[in-house]
């Protein structure tokens, strides 16, 4: 490799004694590498090296063994997707994708998650604006969160999720929508036919799923294992930037027996439908009438530093939903969802948390478990069945 593509700091190649997060920056733009370095170092991150393409990134990560890598997507010689795959094969290291705010990048970013990247964040813009402090805060928090990911847990869950078809094969025509509806009708749950014959579900139940870092693949797995005859109305709150949640909903729709879309303000959903909270908006339940939930999007301040916030959706569901209610709190850092799960439990709802062994970050689930409000702690592959167990009628 030519030395011109790799920039190394004077920092030591080993983990710092004070526990400072050590990062490698990968981007083909010298300006962007400099900007990201400045933001990270101002936030207390030790940038140990830089690389300007994917091939150099693999070499640099192997040499310096950082705690985390920030990875651009479009680069010469080897792009970010290929680099993630190579890093996971040669020197497994948490990778945070830096994605432009564009639909095409959203698709590629989710492909990177399939290949082993642990999370993503919107790439900072080149101009200096009043929003730069919040940009720095989000980037530093995402890097620290990614560095804390347990890659062995993500590997255990990754194999249970199928890769989505390419968007080219998903042209949204009336014919393909009809085909997709037929596929939903034929979707089977991992629950055996014999077991499903013994189950009886209420006419309608409501499920709120909350997740953060490491969550997308687990959410896909959980929704893919929930049968349509469970008659669920599902609300998904996945911490994710604005511009990416619609693509996430599209992915879930191809993997689930439920009709999954990004939530819109004022819409009504019934049994067999799931909605994903849009990035940049809070999702609340405004009304429950005639078996259908009326949803509302709000532009209030972030809660726990995030928007959408799991706690707000769960709290509104407790206040509004008629009939059986369940909550599932999956992998992620911080406290979002802890209060919401407590409210669901106090209201007599069913609560399930992902276990430590399969959580990329055992933060939110652990804190909820510590409060005593969780009825079932389950590995990722059993979260769906644990939810169903709590909603099955005698």
BABA-241504 format. One record per residue: residue number from 0; residue in three letters; x, y, z of N, C-alpha, C in turn. Coordinates in pm, whole numbers. Each point is the difference from the previous one (the first is absolute). Layout:
BEGIN
- tilo|pator|n_px|n_py|n_pz|ca_px|ca_py|ca_pz|c_px|c_py|c_pz
- NUM|ALA|X|Y|Z|X|Y|Z|X|Y|Z
...
END
This chain:
BEGIN
- tilo|pator|n_px|n_py|n_pz|ca_px|ca_py|ca_pz|c_px|c_py|c_pz
- 0|UNK|85|-119|0|-85|119|0|88|124|0
- 1|UNK|-40|105|-72|81|120|-1|-21|77|130
- 2|UNK|108|52|55|-8|67|128|-84|127|-6
- 3|UNK|-21|55|-121|-76|123|-15|-145|-14|38
- 4|UNK|-52|-122|5|-142|-18|27|-27|-20|148
- 5|UNK|105|-14|81|-18|-27|142|68|108|81
- 6|UNK|-71|61|92|58|99|90|-7|-53|141
- 7|UNK|114|-3|67|6|-57|135|33|109|99
- 8|UNK|-68|-1|113|30|98|104|117|-50|82
- 9|UNK|47|84|92|110|-40|86|-48|-81|118
- 10|UNK|-129|-25|8|-53|-77|113|47|-143|-6
- 11|UNK|2|-62|116|43|-139|9|-98|-91|-70
- 12|UNK|47|-114|-47|-88|-93|-69|-79|-87|94
- 13|UNK|20|13|129|-74|-81|96|-106|84|68
- 14|UNK|-98|-67|66|-106|72|68|59|93|106
- 15|UNK|-55|120|11|50|93|98|-36|-44|140
- 16|UNK|89|31|94|-18|-47|137|-123|61|66
- 17|UNK|-40|121|-44|-114|66|64|-133|-37|-61
- 18|UNK|0|-95|-92|-125|-46|-58|-54|86|-112
- 19|UNK|79|95|-50|-43|84|-110|-29|-84|-124
- 20|UNK|-109|32|-68|-36|-72|-123|98|35|-111
- 21|UNK|53|-103|-66|97|16|-108|-70|-27|-133
- 22|UNK|15|93|-94|-74|-10|-127|90|12|-121
- 23|UNK|-43|-66|-108|59|18|-133|-105|64|-89
- 24|UNK|39|103|-74|-91|70|-90|28|-43|-143
- 25|UNK|-105|-38|-73|16|-43|-140|-91|86|-88
- 26|UNK|62|77|-89|-75|85|-93|94|43|-112
- 27|UNK|-49|5|-123|89|37|-111|19|151|-12
- 28|UNK|-74|77|80|15|144|-1|92|45|114
- 29|UNK|111|65|-36|91|50|103|-70|101|90
- 30|UNK|-83|85|-61|-73|99|78|-91|-68|101
- 31|UNK|-74|-105|-45|-93|-67|90|75|-74|112
- 32|UNK|115|-60|-33|78|-67|104|45|101|106
- 33|UNK|42|118|-46|44|103|93|-115|49|87
- 34|UNK|-118|20|-61|-117|45|75|-40|-103|105
- 35|UNK|-7|-126|-42|-40|-105|94|103|-14|113
- 36|UNK|128|8|-35|104|-8|103|-19|112|102
- 37|UNK|-22|122|-49|-17|114|89|-118|-19|93
- 38|UNK|-113|-43|-56|-121|-21|81|22|-109|105
- 39|UNK|64|-109|-40|22|-111|93|100|37|109
- 40|UNK|109|61|-40|102|34|99|-52|106|98
- 41|UNK|-81|93|-49|-62|97|90|-92|-69|101
- 42|UNK|-54|-116|-40|-89|-76|87|71|-105|84
- 43|UNK|134|1|-2|74|-92|86|34|-134|-62
- 44|UNK|-24|-15|-132|34|-124|-69|145|8|-49
- 45|UNK|74|-107|16|138|-7|-46|3|-58|-142
- 46|UNK|25|85|-99|8|-45|-139|143|-50|-25
- 47|UNK|14|-130|-15|134|-59|-10|50|-10|-144
- 48|UNK|-91|5|-99|43|-10|-139|-115|38|-93
- 49|UNK|36|27|-126|-98|29|-104|32|-84|-123
- 50|UNK|-100|-24|-83|21|-69|-128|-92|62|-103
- 51|UNK|44|2|-126|-77|69|-103|-74|-93|-95
- 52|UNK|8|-132|22|-84|-93|-76|-14|-129|79
- 53|UNK|-87|-88|-48|-31|-120|75|117|-94|17
- 54|UNK|82|-15|-106|113|-92|8|99|47|106
- 55|UNK|30|130|1|89|55|102|-62|-12|139
- 56|UNK|-135|7|7|-68|-11|129|23|-137|63
- 57|UNK|-10|-105|-81|19|-135|53|141|-14|56
- 58|UNK|99|51|-72|140|-5|45|19|80|128
- 59|UNK|-61|118|6|17|88|115|-65|-58|125
- 60|UNK|-119|-55|-17|-70|-60|115|79|-119|53
- 61|UNK|53|-82|-89|80|-115|42|123|45|78
- 62|UNK|62|108|-46|123|49|63|-25|66|135
- 63|UNK|-107|77|12|-19|82|119|-105|-52|98
- 64|UNK|-78|-99|-39|-100|-60|88|-79|105|78
- 65|UNK|-70|91|-68|-77|104|69|-124|-59|68
- 66|UNK|-64|83|81|-126|-42|62|-117|14|-96
- 67|UNK|14|90|-98|-111|29|-91|55|61|-128
- 68|UNK|-73|-19|-110|36|56|-130|-117|83|-51
- 69|UNK|26|123|-46|-104|75|-72|25|-21|-148
- 70|UNK|-102|-41|-74|18|-47|-138|-88|77|-98
- 71|UNK|65|59|-100|-72|60|-112|-55|-113|-88
- 72|UNK|-92|32|-88|-60|-103|-86|66|-5|-138
- 73|UNK|-5|112|-71|54|3|-136|148|41|2
- 74|UNK|88|-95|-36|144|25|-4|63|-78|-114
- 75|UNK|117|43|-49|66|-72|-109|62|-132|48
- 76|UNK|31|-87|-96|66|-130|21|-86|-99|78
- 77|UNK|-38|35|122|-89|-86|80|-96|91|73
- 78|UNK|-131|-18|-22|-97|88|63|-25|-40|145
- 79|UNK|-83|77|67|-25|-23|141|-64|-134|31
- 80|UNK|-91|-46|-86|-65|-129|21|103|-112|-5
- 81|UNK|83|2|-102|103|-103|-15|99|6|115
- 82|UNK|31|122|44|94|15|111|-57|-57|130
- 83|UNK|-128|25|25|-64|-56|120|11|-152|-1
- 84|UNK|-34|-60|-114|5|-145|-10|141|-53|24
- 85|UNK|100|68|-55|139|-43|16|46|17|144
- 86|UNK|-38|110|63|38|23|140|-61|-106|90
- 87|UNK|-126|-32|-22|-65|-101|83|63|-138|-19
- 88|UNK|55|-23|-119|65|-128|-28|141|-4|59
- 89|UNK|76|109|-15|142|-1|37|27|49|142
- 90|UNK|-72|101|44|27|62|130|-128|60|55
- 91|UNK|-94|-81|48|-131|49|41|9|122|93
- 92|UNK|-60|109|-44|4|127|72|-132|72|-23
- 93|UNK|-58|62|103|-124|75|-23|19|109|-104
- 94|UNK|-90|4|-99|7|99|-107|-126|85|2
- 95|UNK|19|132|2|-110|96|-7|1|61|-139
- 96|UNK|-108|-21|-76|-9|55|-135|-38|148|5
- 97|UNK|67|81|-79|-36|141|-16|-69|13|-135
- 98|UNK|-129|29|5|-82|-2|-121|-53|137|-33
- 99|UNK|5|35|-128|-60|125|-45|-151|-10|15
- 100|UNK|-65|115|9|-145|3|20|-68|-16|-136
- 101|UNK|1|-121|-53|-56|-26|-132|-60|-139|-5
- 102|UNK|-104|-18|-82|-68|-129|-4|92|-112|-48
- 103|UNK|82|29|-101|90|-103|-50|96|-45|109
- 104|UNK|52|97|78|91|-35|108|-73|-79|109
- 105|UNK|-129|23|20|-76|-74|100|0|-148|-34
- 106|UNK|-23|-33|-126|-1|-141|-41|137|-64|24
- 107|UNK|105|70|-40|135|-54|15|38|-11|148
- 108|UNK|-47|94|80|30|-3|143|-59|-125|65
- 109|UNK|-122|-35|-36|-60|-121|56|75|-125|-48
- 110|UNK|52|5|-122|82|-111|-48|125|-13|87
- 111|UNK|57|113|40|118|-2|87|-34|-64|135
- 112|UNK|-120|27|52|-42|-64|125|-9|-150|-18
- 113|UNK|-49|-44|-116|-6|-143|-28|139|-62|-2
- 114|UNK|98|78|-45|137|-51|-11|75|4|132
- 115|UNK|-56|65|102|65|-1|129|21|134|66
- 116|UNK|-26|112|-69|9|132|64|-100|4|115
- 117|UNK|35|71|108|-85|-4|119|-101|113|6
- 118|UNK|27|110|-70|-92|114|5|40|99|-109
- 119|UNK|-77|108|-12|34|102|-97|-44|136|51
- 120|UNK|57|103|-58|-34|136|37|9|84|-127
- 121|UNK|-80|106|-6|5|88|-116|134|74|-2
- 122|UNK|65|-1|-115|129|65|-14|-14|151|22
- 123|UNK|90|62|79|-9|144|21|19|77|-129
- 124|UNK|-70|112|-12|17|84|-118|131|77|7
- 125|UNK|45|51|-112|128|68|-3|-3|141|55
- 126|UNK|-119|64|4|-9|138|44|-9|9|152
- 127|UNK|57|105|55|-7|24|144|-127|80|29
- 128|UNK|-90|-58|77|-127|66|32|-26|-7|149
- 129|UNK|-111|60|42|-35|0|142|-34|-140|50
- 130|UNK|-27|-92|-93|-34|-137|40|123|-87|24
- 131|UNK|121|53|-23|120|-80|12|18|-63|139
- 132|UNK|-30|70|111|12|-65|130|-85|-125|14
- 133|UNK|-123|3|-53|-87|-118|7|50|-110|-92
- 134|UNK|58|40|-115|59|-98|-91|115|-72|68
- 135|UNK|86|78|68|113|-59|71|-49|-93|111
- 136|UNK|-98|43|75|-51|-80|109|-55|-134|-50
- 137|UNK|-79|6|-109|-56|-124|-54|109|-92|-51
- 138|UNK|97|56|-72|108|-83|-54|81|-64|110
- 139|UNK|37|76|102|80|-54|111|-78|-108|74
- 140|UNK|-128|26|25|-82|-99|71|-13|-128|-81
- 141|UNK|-19|13|-132|-12|-117|-86|131|-79|-3
- 142|UNK|112|69|-5|130|-68|-2|22|-74|133
- 143|UNK|-29|64|111|17|-65|130|-94|-119|15
- 144|UNK|-122|16|-50|-97|-109|6|45|-117|-86
- 145|UNK|47|28|-122|47|-105|-89|119|-73|60
- 146|UNK|90|74|65|118|-62|60|-36|-97|111
- 147|UNK|-118|20|61|-43|-85|110|-75|-126|-46
- 148|UNK|-20|-13|-130|-77|-113|-52|72|-132|22
- 149|UNK|-77|-100|40|51|-137|13|-18|-69|-135
- 150|UNK|108|-13|-76|-10|-58|-134|-40|-146|3
- 151|UNK|32|-71|107|-40|-140|7|-152|-11|8
- 152|UNK|-64|98|65|-147|0|7|-61|29|-135
- 153|UNK|57|99|-73|-55|33|-131|19|-115|-97
- 154|UNK|107|-75|14|23|-115|-88|-102|-109|27
- 155|UNK|-38|-15|126|-99|-104|34|-137|32|-59
- 156|UNK|-33|130|-10|-132|36|-53|0|19|-150
- 157|UNK|116|36|-59|5|33|-143|-40|-118|-87
- 158|UNK|37|-119|41|-29|-116|-83|-146|-36|-8
- 159|UNK|-82|60|87|-142|-32|2|-83|91|-89
- 160|UNK|65|97|-67|-72|96|-84|39|-22|-145
- 161|UNK|-100|-11|-86|29|-19|-142|30|133|-66
- 162|UNK|80|-3|-104|35|121|-72|-117|46|-85
- 163|UNK|-25|129|0|-111|54|-75|26|-7|-149
- 164|UNK|-104|-18|-81|18|9|-145|46|140|-37
- 165|UNK|66|15|-112|44|132|-43|-122|85|-32
- 166|UNK|18|134|12|-112|89|-30|-42|-11|-145
- 167|UNK|92|-42|-89|-36|-15|-142|-105|-108|-18
- 168|UNK|1|-98|94|-96|-110|-13|-128|29|76
- 169|UNK|-10|124|56|-117|33|83|-76|117|-59
- 170|UNK|-7|12|-130|-71|110|-63|-143|6|52
- 171|UNK|-39|119|45|-128|13|65|-112|18|-104
- 172|UNK|-47|-109|-55|-113|3|-92|-117|-71|65
- 173|UNK|-117|15|-61|-117|-68|55|21|-150|2
- 174|UNK|68|-53|-102|24|-145|-7|86|-46|114
- 175|UNK|112|72|27|88|-45|106|-66|16|135
- 176|UNK|-82|103|19|-70|15|126|-96|-117|22
- 177|UNK|-67|-44|-107|-88|-115|11|79|-125|36
- 178|UNK|114|-18|-69|85|-115|30|45|2|145
- 179|UNK|37|119|48|46|10|138|-112|-35|97
- 180|UNK|-122|41|-30|-113|-35|87|-19|-150|5
- 181|UNK|16|-67|-117|-12|-146|-3|110|-65|82
- 182|UNK|120|59|-10|112|-54|78|-28|10|148
- 183|UNK|-61|113|42|-32|16|142|-95|-108|47
- 184|UNK|-97|-30|-83|-98|-99|38|64|-138|17
- 185|UNK|110|-20|-73|66|-130|5|116|-4|99
- 186|UNK|32|117|62|113|5|92|-28|-86|120
- 187|UNK|98|-80|36|-16|-88|116|86|48|113
- 188|UNK|-43|-27|121|76|32|120|88|-118|35
- 189|UNK|111|23|74|81|-112|44|-74|-88|100
- 190|UNK|-113|52|54|-80|-83|87|-58|-115|-81
- 191|UNK|10|-122|51|-43|-117|-75|-150|5|-26
- 192|UNK|-46|-64|-111|-144|-2|-29|-82|-57|114
- 193|UNK|55|-104|64|-72|-63|111|-20|99|113
- 194|UNK|109|78|28|-7|97|108|-98|111|-33
- 195|UNK|1|45|-127|-87|110|-39|-147|-41|5
- 196|UNK|-28|-127|-25|-138|-46|8|-53|10|141
- 197|UNK|89|-11|100|-40|5|139|-12|143|52
- 198|UNK|52|96|-77|-2|138|44|-129|70|-42
- 199|UNK|-47|84|89|-116|83|-32|35|142|40
- 200|UNK|-6|91|-95|38|138|25|-123|90|9
- 201|UNK|10|110|74|-110|97|4|-28|54|-140
- 202|UNK|-117|58|-17|-37|57|-130|99|109|-43
- 203|UNK|53|72|99|100|103|-31|85|24|124
- 204|UNK|133|10|-21|94|35|107|96|104|-55
- 205|UNK|71|66|89|94|105|-41|138|-33|54
- 206|UNK|100|17|-85|139|-26|37|84|122|-33
- 207|UNK|81|45|96|96|108|-23|141|-57|15
- 208|UNK|81|14|-104|137|-50|1|95|119|-1
- 209|UNK|97|1|93|98|106|6|141|-55|-15
- 210|UNK|85|68|-77|137|-46|-22|91|116|-36
- 211|UNK|129|-19|25|98|100|-37|117|-70|-68
- 212|UNK|123|25|43|118|-55|-67|-7|-153|-9
- 213|UNK|21|-51|-121|-8|-144|-21|-140|-51|-22
- 214|UNK|-98|92|-1|-139|-41|-5|-58|-40|-134
- 215|UNK|40|62|-112|-70|-29|-125|-11|-148|-35
- 216|UNK|107|-76|10|-8|-142|-35|-87|-77|98
- 217|UNK|3|40|127|-83|-70|100|-147|32|-22
- 218|UNK|-30|127|-30|-140|36|-30|-49|-79|-120
- 219|UNK|83|-12|-102|-38|-79|-118|-31|-144|39
- 220|UNK|83|-57|86|-21|-138|42|-131|-15|77
- 221|UNK|-23|92|93|-121|-8|83|-126|13|-86
- 222|UNK|-6|100|-86|-118|17|-85|-18|-118|-94
- 223|UNK|110|-56|-48|-10|-112|-91|-56|-126|64
- 224|UNK|1|-4|132|-47|-119|71|-138|17|65
- 225|UNK|-62|116|-25|-134|23|56|-105|-35|-106
- 226|UNK|-86|-99|26|-101|-41|-99|-113|102|-11
- 227|UNK|-57|9|-118|-109|95|-23|-121|-33|87
- 228|UNK|-18|-128|31|-119|-37|78|13|37|148
- 229|UNK|111|63|39|10|53|136|-78|131|14
- 230|UNK|-45|54|-115|-87|119|-1|62|121|71
- 231|UNK|126|25|-30|71|108|67|-8|132|-76
- 232|UNK|-2|108|74|30|133|-51|137|33|57
- 233|UNK|97|20|-87|139|10|45|56|140|-25
- 234|UNK|64|56|102|70|127|-11|148|-25|28
- 235|UNK|86|39|-94|144|-20|13|68|136|17
- 236|UNK|77|12|108|80|121|22|146|-43|1
- 237|UNK|67|22|-111|142|-30|-16|74|132|-12
- 238|UNK|95|24|89|79|123|-9|73|2|-133
- 239|UNK|-37|97|-84|52|2|-136|-18|142|-56
- 240|UNK|97|49|-78|-11|137|-52|-116|17|-98
- 241|UNK|-45|122|-10|-102|35|-99|52|-35|-140
- 242|UNK|-87|-55|-83|40|-36|-135|32|-147|-17
- 243|UNK|11|-73|112|35|-142|-8|-115|-91|44
- 244|UNK|-93|54|79|-105|-86|56|-97|-53|-106
- 245|UNK|-20|75|-108|-90|-51|-105|61|-122|-66
- 246|UNK|130|5|-28|67|-115|-57|0|-117|98
- 247|UNK|14|30|127|-4|-105|102|-137|-67|0
- 248|UNK|-106|81|-9|-135|-56|-6|-17|-88|-124
- 249|UNK|56|44|-113|-7|-81|-123|65|-136|21
- 250|UNK|115|-2|66|70|-126|27|-85|-91|89
- 251|UNK|-56|58|105|-83|-78|90|-122|-57|-73
- 252|UNK|-54|77|-92|-118|-44|-74|29|-125|-81
- 253|UNK|122|-13|-53|35|-117|-80|29|-122|86
- 254|UNK|13|19|131|39|-109|89|-111|-42|95
- 255|UNK|-114|63|-9|-103|-18|101|-134|-36|-61
- 256|UNK|-82|-65|81|-137|-30|-41|-89|123|16
- 257|UNK|56|107|56|-76|122|25|25|104|-108
- 258|UNK|-98|88|-19|16|113|-91|78|107|75
- 259|UNK|126|20|-37|88|91|73|28|124|-84
- 260|UNK|-22|117|58|28|127|-65|55|98|103
- 261|UNK|60|107|-49|38|109|89|-129|71|42
- 262|UNK|-11|34|128|-121|63|52|-19|140|-57
- 263|UNK|-126|36|-20|-35|135|-43|-99|60|99
- 264|UNK|0|131|10|-84|69|98|-148|-18|-31
- 265|UNK|-75|-43|101|-145|-12|-13|-51|-130|-59
- 266|UNK|88|-88|-42|-47|-125|-61|-56|-96|105
- 267|UNK|-81|-94|-48|-60|-102|86|51|-137|-41
- 268|UNK|34|-83|98|45|-136|-31|-78|-102|83
- 269|UNK|-18|-118|-59|-70|-108|68|85|-124|9
- 270|UNK|-61|-111|37|71|-127|13|66|-36|-133
- 271|UNK|120|-51|5|73|-37|-120|84|111|-59
- 272|UNK|6|114|70|77|113|-51|107|42|101
- 273|UNK|115|44|-53|110|47|84|48|134|-54
- 274|UNK|40|88|91|50|131|-40|132|29|72
- 275|UNK|91|63|-76|131|36|52|3|150|27
- 276|UNK|43|39|119|9|142|33|101|69|-91
- 277|UNK|-36|110|-64|93|69|-89|115|64|77
- 278|UNK|119|-6|-56|112|70|61|-30|149|6
- 279|UNK|28|64|113|-24|143|13|-136|37|53
- 280|UNK|-87|-100|28|-133|26|55|-29|-100|111
- 281|UNK|-78|43|98|-49|-92|101|-132|-60|-48
- 282|UNK|-23|-126|28|-122|-71|-39|-83|-29|125
- 283|UNK|-123|48|2|-89|-27|113|-133|-54|-50
- 284|UNK|-67|-73|89|-133|-52|-29|-102|102|49
- 285|UNK|-83|47|-89|-93|108|33|-139|-52|36
- 286|UNK|-37|-115|-57|-135|-52|23|-5|-148|-33
- 287|UNK|-87|-73|67|-25|-142|-31|-152|-17|-7
- 288|UNK|-49|-13|-124|-145|-10|-18|-31|-100|-110
- 289|UNK|-94|-89|26|-43|-96|-101|112|-93|-44
- 290|UNK|92|-31|91|110|-91|-34|113|65|-78
- 291|UNK|-6|133|-17|104|68|-78|64|112|83
- 292|UNK|132|6|-7|76|103|70|16|122|-91
- 293|UNK|-21|116|56|31|124|-72|136|48|49
- 294|UNK|92|21|-94|137|36|34|23|149|-21
- 295|UNK|89|54|79|34|142|-10|151|16|5
- 296|UNK|53|87|-85|142|33|2|17|137|64
- 297|UNK|96|12|91|23|128|67|143|46|-21
- 298|UNK|18|130|7|132|60|-23|54|61|128
- 299|UNK|-33|-60|113|50|49|128|148|-34|15
- 300|UNK|61|49|107|143|-17|21|39|-147|15
- 301|UNK|125|-34|-33|47|-138|21|-13|-40|147
- 302|UNK|-21|-128|23|-3|-57|134|117|-95|12
- 303|UNK|77|9|106|124|-77|15|96|29|-116
- 304|UNK|-16|118|-60|87|36|-111|-37|-64|-132
- 305|UNK|-118|-67|-7|-38|-70|-123|-140|41|-46
- 306|UNK|-20|-17|-129|-129|35|-61|-12|-79|-130
- 307|UNK|-81|-105|1|-109|-35|91|50|-62|131
- 308|UNK|-82|15|102|30|-59|131|-97|-114|28
- 309|UNK|55|-111|44|-80|-119|34|-96|30|114
- 310|UNK|51|71|102|-82|28|118|-130|71|-34
- 311|UNK|5|97|-91|-121|76|-35|-104|-89|-67
- 312|UNK|45|-86|-91|-94|-89|-70|-63|-97|98
- 313|UNK|82|-59|87|-54|-97|97|-96|68|98
- 314|UNK|36|119|48|-87|69|95|-135|34|-63
- 315|UNK|1|45|-125|-126|33|-67|-84|-125|-23
- 316|UNK|67|-114|-26|-74|-125|-20|-69|-41|130
- 317|UNK|69|13|112|-60|-35|129|-122|87|27
- 318|UNK|8|127|-31|-110|92|27|-119|-19|-93
- 319|UNK|24|-56|-119|-102|3|-105|-53|-138|-42
- 320|UNK|86|-97|-7|-37|-129|-59|-102|-76|84
- 321|UNK|-100|-52|-70|-97|-91|63|42|-143|-30
- 322|UNK|-13|-87|97|32|-141|-23|146|-33|29
- 323|UNK|41|-123|-33|134|-49|34|111|87|-59
- 324|UNK|103|24|82|112|82|-41|130|-68|41
- 325|UNK|98|0|-89|131|-59|30|109|96|-43
- 326|UNK|113|-6|70|116|79|-36|122|-89|-8
- 327|UNK|87|28|-97|126|-74|-13|113|101|-11
- 328|UNK|100|-12|87|114|92|0|124|-78|-42
- 329|UNK|59|46|-110|113|-72|-59|130|76|23
- 330|UNK|106|-50|-60|135|51|19|11|152|-15
- 331|UNK|90|61|77|23|143|-12|61|58|125
- 332|UNK|65|116|-16|64|70|111|-92|105|56
- 333|UNK|7|22|130|-76|106|63|-121|-50|76
- 334|UNK|-99|88|18|-118|-29|82|-131|7|-76
- 335|UNK|2|38|-126|-127|15|-70|-74|-132|-2
- 336|UNK|-127|3|35|-82|-121|5|-15|-58|139
- 337|UNK|87|38|92|-7|-55|136|-127|47|69
- 338|UNK|-26|129|-4|-122|54|61|-124|-54|-71
- 339|UNK|6|-7|-132|-114|-51|-76|-34|-144|34
- 340|UNK|103|-83|13|-25|-140|37|-58|-9|141
- 341|UNK|46|89|89|-55|3|134|-148|35|-1
- 342|UNK|-37|95|-84|-141|39|-10|-86|-115|-56
- 343|UNK|53|-69|-102|-75|-113|-57|-20|-107|106
- 344|UNK|105|-29|77|-9|-101|105|-101|40|107
- 345|UNK|6|125|44|-93|47|103|-145|-4|-48
- 346|UNK|-20|15|-131|-135|-2|-55|-50|-143|-25
- 347|UNK|82|-99|31|-41|-139|-20|39|-57|-134
- 348|UNK|82|73|-75|45|-50|-130|113|-101|13
- 349|UNK|34|-59|-111|104|-104|-5|132|63|-44
- 350|UNK|110|-30|70|128|64|-28|109|-104|-27
- 351|UNK|75|22|-108|108|-90|-40|125|84|-29
- 352|UNK|114|-46|50|127|69|-27|98|-98|-62
- 353|UNK|83|49|-91|104|-83|-62|110|-28|102
- 354|UNK|55|-120|-7|101|-38|99|137|57|-34
- 355|UNK|94|-15|95|134|56|-16|79|-72|-109
- 356|UNK|-15|-132|-9|82|-79|-93|-21|39|-146
- 357|UNK|-121|45|-35|-27|34|-140|-15|149|-24
- 358|UNK|18|82|104|-11|145|-15|135|58|-41
- 359|UNK|0|79|-108|122|68|-40|48|91|112
- 360|UNK|-95|70|64|28|80|119|-110|-29|101
- 361|UNK|38|-56|112|-97|-37|102|-17|117|97
- 362|UNK|-58|110|-53|-20|120|78|-145|19|36
- 363|UNK|-82|33|-98|-143|22|24|-68|-123|61
- 364|UNK|21|-120|-56|-65|-117|61|45|-23|144
- 365|UNK|131|15|26|52|-22|135|-66|94|100
- 366|UNK|-9|127|-35|-57|97|92|-149|-27|25
- 367|UNK|-69|-47|-101|-141|-35|19|-13|-122|90
- 368|UNK|87|-97|-21|-2|-121|83|27|36|146
- 369|UNK|93|91|21|36|39|137|-116|64|75
- 370|UNK|-95|60|-72|-114|62|67|-104|-102|46
- 371|UNK|10|-123|-50|-96|-104|37|-126|-1|-84
- 372|UNK|-2|77|-108|-123|9|-80|-4|-100|-116
- 373|UNK|103|-80|-18|7|-93|-113|-46|-139|41
- 374|UNK|-96|-53|-73|-51|-134|30|86|-110|-60
- 375|UNK|50|23|-123|77|-103|-70|126|62|-58
- 376|UNK|115|-64|25|126|37|-63|33|-111|-99
- 377|UNK|17|35|-128|12|-103|-103|110|35|-100
- 378|UNK|65|-102|-57|94|26|-110|-76|51|-121
- 379|UNK|71|62|-92|-64|62|-116|-94|-96|-72
- 380|UNK|44|-125|-18|-79|-94|-78|-126|-47|73
- 381|UNK|-14|33|129|-118|-42|75|-85|118|47
- 382|UNK|38|121|-40|-79|117|41|-142|-9|-55
- 383|UNK|-14|-35|-128|-134|-7|-61|-89|-102|71
- 384|UNK|53|-119|23|-81|-104|66|-34|41|143
- 385|UNK|91|72|66|-28|47|136|-110|104|-1
- 386|UNK|-2|84|-102|-110|98|-14|-133|-73|-18
- 387|UNK|1|-97|-90|-123|-75|-28|-51|-75|122
- 388|UNK|93|-54|79|-41|-73|121|-79|89|95
- 389|UNK|38|127|6|-70|91|91|-131|52|-54
- 390|UNK|-28|-23|-128|-125|47|-61|-97|-113|-33
- 391|UNK|44|-123|20|-86|-115|-32|-112|-12|101
- 392|UNK|-121|-20|-51|-114|-19|89|-4|-143|50
- 393|UNK|-48|-18|122|-11|-135|56|-109|-78|-70
END
